[in-house]
C-alpha cells in the first residue's frame, strides 16, 4: 500500500503543479472544474450512492449558473495590488467566500457534537446536499481567486500564492503525522477520527507556522502585511483540520472508508482535497478582513 501511495503521489504532484503553472487561466478553471465535479460525485456517495451521478450533475448546473453571474476572467478589480491581497476581489466573490467561511463555523459545531448532530441531517438528503454545496462551491472560487491574483502583471504570481497555501496544508499534514506518531496521546475528536491527536494537530501547526514565517520573512512586505499573511496562514491551517474532520464525519456516517477509489492508495478526490476545501476560502476571507 505504501508503495502504491508513493507511485500515485509521484504522478499526481507533477500533474497538479503543471496545471497551476503551465495552463492558461481559462484552462486552469476547466481543470479545477473537473476536480470539483469528481469531488461532487464522491459527495453524492455520502448522500445516496445510487444517485451520486445525479448529484454531480446538479452541482455542475449550480457552478455553470454562478459562472454566468461571476465571470471567471473578471474576479479582480483594477484596485487589486500586491500590497493589499484580496482588496480588489469583486464583492460578490467575497460574499460567496464569506458564506463558505460561515459554513465552516457551522461544521465545527457539527463535528464537535457528532454523533448527536447527525440526528439533524442523517435522514435529510437536502441538508447534506447543502453541506456539499457550501463546501465545494467556495472551494472552487477560492482556487480561481488565488490563481488569478495579479494575473495580468505576472501570470505565475497567483500560482505561487496558491502553492503557498496548499504547502501550508501539506506541511501541517506531514507535521501532524510525525508528531502524532511520536507524542500523540490525547484524542482530538475520537467520535469522528480516532487516529487524530491533539499533539499531532499542534505538531502540524508548528510545521506550517515555520513555513509561513520563512515565506513571509523572505518577501518584501510591510510588517503589517507580513503579520496578516501569518495570521491568515495559521487560521487556514486550523480550518484545514476541520475540513478533514468534516469529510471524515460524513464518511463515517455513510459507512465509507474512502470517498472513492480514483487515486490508488489514496482513496478518492475528496480524501485529497478535504483539508483544502476549508483552508483556501478561509485564508482569503481572513486576509480580506485583516488586510
C-alpha positions as CSV (number, residue, x, y, z in Angstrom):
1,X,0.0,0.0,0.0
2,X,2.8,2.4,0.8
3,X,4.5,1.8,-2.5
4,X,1.2,2.4,-4.3
5,X,0.7,5.6,-2.4
6,X,4.1,6.8,-3.3
7,X,3.7,6.0,-7.0
8,X,0.3,7.7,-7.1
9,X,1.8,10.8,-5.4
10,X,4.7,10.9,-7.8
11,X,2.3,11.0,-10.7
12,X,-0.3,13.4,-9.1
13,X,2.0,16.1,-7.8
14,X,3.6,17.0,-11.2
15,X,0.2,17.0,-12.8
16,X,-1.2,19.5,-10.2
17,X,1.9,21.7,-10.5
18,X,1.7,21.6,-14.3
19,X,-1.9,22.7,-14.2
20,X,-1.1,25.5,-11.8
21,X,1.9,26.9,-13.5
22,X,1.6,25.9,-17.2
23,X,-2.1,26.1,-18.0
24,X,-3.6,29.5,-19.1
25,X,-6.1,30.7,-16.5
26,X,-9.2,29.6,-18.5
27,X,-7.8,26.1,-18.9
28,X,-6.9,26.0,-15.2
29,X,-10.5,26.9,-14.4
30,X,-11.6,23.9,-16.5
31,X,-9.1,21.7,-14.7
32,X,-10.4,22.9,-11.3
33,X,-13.9,22.3,-12.6
34,X,-13.0,18.7,-13.3
35,X,-11.8,18.3,-9.7
36,X,-15.0,20.0,-8.5
37,X,-17.2,17.5,-10.4
38,X,-15.3,14.5,-9.3
39,X,-15.5,15.7,-5.7
40,X,-19.2,16.4,-6.2
41,X,-19.8,12.8,-7.3
42,X,-18.0,11.4,-4.3
43,X,-20.0,13.7,-2.0
44,X,-23.1,12.2,-3.7
45,X,-22.0,8.8,-2.3
46,X,-22.2,10.3,1.2
47,X,-25.9,11.1,0.5
48,X,-27.1,8.3,-1.8
49,X,-24.6,6.1,-3.6
50,X,-27.2,5.2,-6.3
51,X,-27.8,8.8,-7.2
52,X,-24.2,10.1,-7.0
53,X,-24.1,11.0,-10.7
54,X,-27.4,12.9,-10.4
55,X,-25.9,14.9,-7.6
56,X,-22.8,15.6,-9.6
57,X,-24.9,17.0,-12.5
58,X,-26.9,19.1,-10.0
59,X,-23.7,20.7,-8.6
60,X,-22.4,21.2,-12.2
61,X,-25.5,23.2,-13.0
62,X,-25.0,25.3,-9.9
63,X,-21.4,26.1,-11.0
64,X,-22.5,26.9,-14.5
65,X,-25.1,29.3,-13.2
66,X,-22.6,31.0,-11.0
67,X,-20.2,31.4,-13.9
68,X,-22.8,33.5,-15.6
69,X,-23.0,35.7,-12.6
70,X,-19.3,35.7,-11.6
71,X,-17.3,35.6,-14.9
72,X,-14.0,33.9,-14.2
73,X,-12.0,36.4,-16.1
74,X,-13.2,39.4,-14.0
75,X,-12.7,38.2,-10.4
76,X,-10.4,41.2,-9.6
77,X,-10.9,44.9,-9.9
78,X,-8.2,47.3,-11.0
79,X,-7.6,48.2,-7.4
80,X,-6.0,44.8,-6.6
81,X,-2.4,45.2,-5.6
82,X,0.3,43.0,-4.2
83,X,0.3,45.2,-1.0
84,X,-3.4,44.6,-0.3
85,X,-4.2,41.0,-1.1
86,X,-8.0,40.5,-1.6
87,X,-8.7,44.2,-1.5
88,X,-9.6,44.1,-5.2
89,X,-11.6,40.9,-5.2
90,X,-15.1,41.6,-6.6
91,X,-17.6,41.9,-3.8
92,X,-19.9,39.1,-4.9
93,X,-17.0,36.7,-4.8
94,X,-16.1,37.8,-1.3
95,X,-19.7,37.3,-0.2
96,X,-19.6,33.8,-1.6
97,X,-16.3,33.0,0.1
98,X,-17.6,34.6,3.3
99,X,-20.6,32.3,3.2
100,X,-18.2,29.4,2.9
101,X,-16.3,30.6,6.0
102,X,-19.6,30.8,7.9
103,X,-20.4,27.2,6.8
104,X,-17.1,26.0,8.4
105,X,-18.2,27.6,11.8
106,X,-21.4,25.5,11.5
107,X,-19.4,22.4,10.5
108,X,-17.3,22.9,13.6
109,X,-20.4,22.6,15.8
110,X,-21.5,19.5,13.8
111,X,-18.1,17.8,14.3
112,X,-17.9,18.6,18.0
113,X,-21.4,17.3,18.7
114,X,-21.1,14.2,16.4
115,X,-22.7,11.7,16.5
116,X,-25.6,13.6,18.2
117,X,-25.5,16.2,15.5
118,X,-26.1,13.5,12.9
119,X,-29.8,13.3,14.1
120,X,-30.3,16.6,12.3
121,X,-29.1,15.6,8.9
122,X,-28.7,11.8,8.7
123,X,-32.1,11.3,7.1
124,X,-32.1,14.7,5.4
125,X,-30.5,14.4,1.9
126,X,-31.4,18.0,1.2
127,X,-29.4,19.2,4.2
128,X,-26.4,17.0,3.3
129,X,-26.6,18.4,-0.3
130,X,-26.4,22.0,1.1
131,X,-23.4,20.9,3.2
132,X,-21.7,19.7,0.0
133,X,-22.7,23.0,-1.8
134,X,-21.2,25.2,0.9
135,X,-18.1,23.0,0.9
136,X,-17.3,22.7,-2.8
137,X,-18.5,26.0,-4.4
138,X,-16.5,28.3,-2.2
139,X,-13.5,26.0,-2.6
140,X,-13.7,26.3,-6.4
141,X,-14.0,30.1,-6.4
142,X,-11.1,30.4,-3.8
143,X,-9.0,28.3,-6.2
144,X,-9.7,30.7,-9.0
145,X,-9.3,33.8,-6.9
146,X,-5.9,32.8,-5.6
147,X,-4.7,31.6,-9.0
148,X,-5.9,34.7,-10.9
149,X,-4.3,37.2,-8.4
150,X,-2.1,39.7,-10.3
151,X,-2.5,37.6,-13.4
152,X,-2.2,40.4,-15.9
153,X,1.0,41.6,-14.3
154,X,2.6,38.2,-13.7
155,X,0.9,35.0,-14.9
156,X,2.6,32.9,-12.2
157,X,2.2,35.2,-9.2
158,X,-1.2,33.7,-8.3
159,X,0.2,30.2,-8.9
160,X,2.9,30.8,-6.3
161,X,0.3,32.2,-3.9
162,X,-1.9,29.1,-4.3
163,X,1.0,26.8,-3.9
164,X,1.9,28.6,-0.7
165,X,-1.5,27.9,0.9
166,X,-1.5,24.4,-0.4
167,X,2.0,23.9,1.0
168,X,0.8,25.1,4.4
169,X,-1.8,22.3,4.4
170,X,0.7,19.7,3.3
171,X,3.2,20.8,5.9
172,X,0.5,20.6,8.6
173,X,-0.4,17.1,7.4
174,X,3.2,15.9,7.5
175,X,3.9,17.5,10.8
176,X,0.7,16.1,12.3
177,X,1.7,12.6,11.2
178,X,5.1,12.6,12.7
179,X,4.2,14.5,15.9
180,X,1.2,12.2,16.3
181,X,3.4,9.1,15.9
182,X,6.0,10.4,18.4
183,X,3.9,12.2,21.0
184,X,0.2,11.5,20.3
185,X,-1.8,10.6,23.5
186,X,-4.9,12.8,23.7
187,X,-7.5,12.2,21.1
188,X,-8.6,15.2,19.1
189,X,-12.1,14.1,18.1
190,X,-12.4,10.4,18.8
191,X,-16.0,10.1,17.6
192,X,-15.1,11.3,14.1
193,X,-11.5,10.3,13.6
194,X,-10.0,8.2,16.4
195,X,-6.5,8.3,14.9
196,X,-6.0,12.1,15.2
197,X,-4.5,13.5,18.4
198,X,-4.1,17.0,19.9
199,X,-0.4,16.5,19.9
200,X,-0.4,15.7,16.2
201,X,-2.5,18.8,15.4
202,X,-0.1,21.0,17.3
203,X,2.9,19.4,15.6
204,X,1.2,20.2,12.2
205,X,0.5,23.7,13.3
206,X,4.2,24.2,14.3
207,X,5.4,22.8,10.9
208,X,3.1,25.1,8.9
209,X,3.9,28.1,11.1
210,X,7.6,27.7,10.4
211,X,6.9,27.5,6.7
212,X,4.8,30.6,6.9
213,X,7.5,32.5,8.8
214,X,10.1,31.6,6.3
215,X,8.0,32.7,3.4
216,X,6.8,35.9,4.9
217,X,10.3,36.9,6.0
218,X,11.6,36.3,2.5
219,X,9.1,38.6,0.9
220,X,9.4,42.4,0.7
221,X,6.2,43.1,2.7
222,X,5.5,45.6,5.3
223,X,5.3,44.4,8.9
224,X,1.5,44.7,8.9
225,X,1.0,42.7,5.7
226,X,3.5,40.1,6.9
227,X,1.5,39.7,10.1
228,X,-1.8,39.5,8.1
229,X,-0.3,36.7,6.0
230,X,1.0,34.9,9.0
231,X,-2.3,35.1,10.9
232,X,-4.3,34.0,7.8
233,X,-1.9,31.1,7.4
234,X,-2.4,29.9,11.0
235,X,-6.2,30.2,10.8
236,X,-6.2,28.4,7.4
237,X,-4.3,25.5,9.0
238,X,-6.8,25.2,11.8
239,X,-9.6,25.3,9.1
240,X,-7.8,22.5,7.2
241,X,-8.1,20.3,10.2
242,X,-11.8,21.0,10.4
243,X,-12.1,20.2,6.6
244,X,-10.5,16.9,7.2
245,X,-12.7,16.1,10.2
246,X,-15.9,17.2,8.4
247,X,-15.3,14.8,5.5
248,X,-14.5,12.0,7.9
249,X,-17.7,12.7,9.8
250,X,-19.8,12.3,6.6
251,X,-17.9,9.3,5.5
252,X,-18.2,7.6,8.9
253,X,-22.0,8.2,8.9
254,X,-22.3,6.8,5.4
255,X,-20.2,3.7,6.4
256,X,-17.4,4.5,3.9
257,X,-13.7,4.1,4.5
258,X,-12.7,6.3,1.5
259,X,-14.7,8.8,-0.5
260,X,-13.7,6.9,-3.7
261,X,-11.1,4.9,-5.5
262,X,-9.9,7.1,-8.3
263,X,-6.5,7.6,-6.7
264,X,-4.8,4.2,-6.0
265,X,-3.6,4.0,-2.4
266,X,-5.1,7.4,-1.6
267,X,-8.8,6.8,-2.0
268,X,-10.9,9.5,-3.7
269,X,-10.5,13.1,-4.7
270,X,-12.3,14.3,-1.6
271,X,-9.8,12.4,0.6
272,X,-7.0,14.5,-1.0
273,X,-8.7,17.9,-1.0
274,X,-10.8,17.8,2.2
275,X,-8.4,20.0,4.1
276,X,-8.1,22.4,1.2
277,X,-11.9,22.9,0.8
278,X,-11.7,24.7,4.2
279,X,-8.2,26.2,4.1
280,X,-8.5,28.1,0.8
281,X,-11.6,30.1,1.3
282,X,-10.8,30.8,4.9
283,X,-7.4,32.1,4.0
284,X,-8.8,34.6,1.5
285,X,-11.5,35.7,3.9
286,X,-9.1,36.2,6.8
287,X,-6.7,38.2,4.6
288,X,-9.6,40.3,3.4
289,X,-10.8,41.0,7.0
290,X,-7.4,41.9,8.3
291,X,-5.8,43.4,5.2
